[in-house]
Amino acid sequence: MNYPIPVSPQEIVQLQQQPIDEELIVAAIAGVINIARSEGQSLEDLKSQVLAEDSLLDRSTRRWLSDLVGQAWDCLP
């Protein structure tokens, strides 16, 4: 993978400066999961945040992303 997994919210923000590709998205999701775990959040906490209303993603995309986060949560050590 070309991108290290972010270990802080600041490193996730820095990813915005990179061109978007599949590896960047994977690194960002892995980083969000690791940060959530380090802060004591559960998978359900994180999925609730993903599913929360926002102006960036529509409901079906948030649901899809929530499912993806759940799968990644189970795969990451």
C-alpha positions in Angstrom: 0.0 0.0 0.0 1.3 3.4 -0.9 -0.2 5.2 2.1 0.6 4.5 5.8 -2.5 3.9 8.0 -3.2 7.2 9.8 -2.8 7.1 13.6 -4.3 10.5 14.4 -7.2 12.7 13.2 -4.5 15.2 11.9 -3.0 12.5 9.6 -6.5 11.7 8.3 -7.0 15.4 7.4 -3.6 15.4 5.7 -4.8 12.6 3.3 -7.1 15.2 1.7 -4.0 16.6 0.0 -3.4 13.3 -1.9 -5.1 12.3 -5.1 -8.1 10.0 -4.3 -7.7 6.4 -5.2 -8.7 3.0 -3.8 -5.6 2.7 -1.6 -6.1 6.2 -0.1 -9.7 5.2 0.8 -8.6 2.0 2.4 -5.9 3.8 4.4 -8.5 6.3 5.6 -11.0 3.7 6.7 -8.3 1.7 8.5 -7.1 4.8 10.2 -10.6 5.8 11.3 -11.2 2.4 12.7 -7.9 2.3 14.6 -8.5 5.8 16.0 -12.0 4.8 17.1 -10.7 1.7 18.8 -7.9 3.6 20.6 -10.6 6.0 21.9 -12.6 3.1 23.3 -15.4 3.4 20.7 -17.3 0.3 19.7 -18.2 -0.7 16.1 -21.8 0.4 16.8 -20.5 3.8 17.9 -18.5 4.2 14.7 -21.4 3.0 12.5 -23.7 5.4 14.2 -21.4 8.3 13.3 -21.2 7.1 9.7 -25.0 6.8 9.5 -25.6 10.3 11.0 -27.2 12.8 8.6 -24.8 15.0 6.8 -24.7 17.0 3.6 -21.9 15.0 2.0 -23.5 11.6 1.5 -27.0 10.4 0.8 -28.7 7.8 3.0 -28.0 4.8 0.8 -24.3 5.7 0.5 -24.0 6.1 4.3 -25.6 2.7 4.7 -23.1 1.2 2.2 -20.2 2.9 4.0 -21.4 1.7 7.4 -21.5 -1.9 6.1 -18.0 -1.5 4.6 -16.7 -0.1 8.0 -18.2 -3.1 9.7 -16.4 -5.5 7.4 -13.1 -3.7 7.7 -13.5 -3.7 11.5 -13.7 -7.5 11.5 -10.7 -7.8 9.2 -8.3 -5.5 11.0 -6.3 -6.7 14.0 
